[in-house]
């Protein structure tokens, strides 16, 4: 049995990843796909522990997120990951000045079929233990884009609010899931992918973000 198509949602805190994961699940399930959502393990950890993680706990959290994504592949057509190990690596660098998690996180991200990056274009909302404030969104976004660019990991930006955000994500999913034609394979272009030398520059996107 072929493994599932995995969509990973990455982005700074309060950029709508959890809401979008649920919306994508519902939209894709309505099309007849067997869809699983792998929720953010960090959120579960914080609720259970009653605190945010310590430095030495970050690697285990990243590994568990990656493990859950892989486990969900077995009996679904599509897996929506409400974050991935790469986000844990980014926060480890930001909070603990520890870049050691990037290698394993990037390796896990290469097993993802589509990476969606949520834009910084919706209002920040408080969310208990995890969210520090809107001031961390820019630094997190910058570190995440730098990591994706450094590792050569392609991604599509998801922007807009409400139905616009879902439509943006669904467009990227449909492009990425398109079955390659014989002509595509012959041309060496088996699947839609987007990355360029300015993919790490959030300002480059502002001309097409919804206003």
C-alpha positions in Angstrom: 0.0 0.0 0.0 1.4 3.4 -1.0 2.0 5.8 1.9 -0.1 9.0 2.3 0.5 12.3 0.7 1.8 14.6 3.6 1.1 18.3 3.8 3.0 20.1 6.6 1.9 23.5 7.9 4.7 25.7 9.0 4.6 29.2 10.3 5.1 31.6 13.2 2.7 31.4 16.2 -0.9 32.6 15.7 -0.8 32.4 11.9 -3.7 30.0 11.6 -2.0 26.6 11.3 -4.4 24.7 13.5 -7.5 26.3 12.1 -6.2 25.7 8.5 -5.4 22.0 9.3 -9.0 21.3 10.3 -10.3 23.2 7.3 -8.1 21.3 4.9 -9.1 18.0 6.5 -12.8 18.8 6.0 -12.4 20.0 2.5 -10.3 17.1 1.3 -12.5 14.5 3.1 -15.5 16.0 1.3 -13.7 15.1 -1.9 -13.5 11.5 -0.9 -10.0 11.3 0.6 -9.2 9.5 3.8 -7.5 12.3 5.7 -5.8 12.4 9.1 -4.6 15.5 11.0 -1.5 15.2 13.1 -1.9 17.9 15.7 1.0 19.8 17.3 2.6 17.6 20.0 4.2 20.7 21.6 0.7 21.9 22.6 -0.1 18.5 24.2 3.3 18.6 26.0 2.6 22.1 27.4 -0.9 21.2 28.6 0.3 18.0 30.3 3.4 19.5 31.9 1.8 22.9 32.7 4.8 24.7 31.3 6.8 25.2 28.1 9.6 22.8 27.5 13.2 23.0 28.7 16.1 23.0 26.2 16.9 19.3 26.8 13.3 18.3 26.0 13.1 19.9 22.6 14.7 17.0 20.7 12.2 14.6 22.1 9.3 16.8 21.1 10.6 17.2 17.6 11.1 13.4 17.3 7.7 12.7 18.6 6.1 15.1 16.1 7.9 13.4 13.2 7.0 9.9 14.5 3.3 10.8 14.6 3.4 12.1 11.1 5.0 8.9 9.8 2.6 6.7 11.8 -0.4 8.5 10.2 0.9 7.7 6.7 0.0 4.0 7.0 -3.8 4.0 6.6 -4.7 7.4 5.1 -4.6 9.0 1.7 -3.6 12.4 3.0 -1.9 13.5 6.2 -2.2 17.1 7.3 0.5 18.0 9.9 -0.3 20.9 12.1 3.4 21.8 12.3 6.6 19.6 11.9 9.9 19.1 13.6 11.4 22.0 11.7 9.3 24.4 13.8 10.7 22.9 17.0 14.2 23.4 15.6 13.4 27.1 14.9 12.2 27.7 18.4 15.2 25.9 19.8 17.4 28.4 18.0 15.3 31.4 18.9 14.7 30.6 22.6 17.8 28.5 23.6 20.3 29.6 20.9 20.6 25.9 20.0 20.7 25.1 16.3 21.5 21.4 16.8 18.0 20.2 15.9 18.1 21.5 12.3 19.8 18.5 10.7 17.3 15.9 11.9 14.3 18.2 11.3 15.4 19.0 7.8 15.8 15.3 7.0 12.2 14.7 8.3 10.9 17.6 6.2 12.3 16.1 3.1 9.9 13.3 3.6 7.0 15.7 3.4 5.2 16.1 0.0 4.1 19.7 0.4 5.2 22.4 2.8 2.8 25.3 3.3 4.1 28.4 5.0 1.4 30.6 6.7 1.9 34.3 6.1 1.9 37.0 8.8 -1.3 38.6 7.6 -3.9 37.7 10.2 -4.3 39.2 13.7 -2.3 37.7 16.6 -4.3 35.9 19.3 -3.2 34.8 22.8 -3.2 31.0 23.3 -2.3 30.1 26.9 1.2 28.7 27.6 2.6 28.6 24.1 2.2 32.1 22.7 4.5 34.9 23.8 3.3 37.8 21.7 3.2 39.3 18.2 6.8 40.5 18.7 8.1 36.9 18.1 6.3 36.4 14.8 8.8 38.3 12.7 11.9 36.6 14.1 10.3 33.1 13.9 9.2 33.7 10.3 12.7 34.9 9.4 14.4 31.9 11.0 12.0 29.5 9.4 12.4 31.0 5.9 16.2 30.9 6.3 16.1 27.2 7.3 13.9 26.3 4.4 16.1 28.2 2.0 19.3 26.9 3.4 18.1 23.3 3.1 16.6 23.8 -0.4 13.1 22.9 0.8 10.4 24.2 -1.5 7.3 25.7 0.0 4.1 27.6 -1.0 2.9 30.6 1.0 -0.7 30.5 2.3 -2.2 34.0 2.8 -5.6 35.7 3.2 -8.2 35.2 5.9 -11.1 32.9 6.3 -12.2 31.3 2.9 -9.3 33.1 1.1 -6.7 31.3 3.3 -8.3 27.9 2.7 -8.6 28.5 -1.0 -4.9 29.5 -1.1 -3.9 26.3 0.6 -6.2 24.1 -1.5 -4.8 25.5 -4.7 -1.3 24.5 -3.6 -2.4 21.1 -2.5 -4.2 20.4 -5.8 -1.1 21.5 -7.8 1.2 19.3 -5.7 -1.1 16.3 -5.8 -1.5 16.4 -9.6 -0.6 13.1 -11.2 2.4 13.8 -13.6 1.7 13.2 -17.3 4.1 11.4 -19.6 5.0 14.8 -21.0 5.8 16.1 -17.5 8.1 13.1 -16.8 9.9 13.5 -20.1 10.4 17.2 -19.4 11.9 16.4 -16.0 9.0 18.2 -14.2 7.1 15.5 -12.4 5.5 17.6 -9.7 4.8 21.3 -9.2 7.3 23.0 -7.0 8.1 26.6 -6.2 11.3 28.1 -4.8 13.5 30.9 -5.9 16.4 33.0 -4.7 14.0 35.4 -2.8 11.9 32.8 -1.1 13.4 33.8 2.2 12.2 37.4 1.8 8.7 38.0 3.2 8.6 41.4 1.6 8.8 39.9 -1.8 5.3 38.4 -1.3 3.4 41.5 -0.2 2.4 42.4 -3.7 0.2 39.4 -4.0 -1.2 39.0 -0.5 -4.9 39.8 -0.2 -5.6 43.3 1.2 
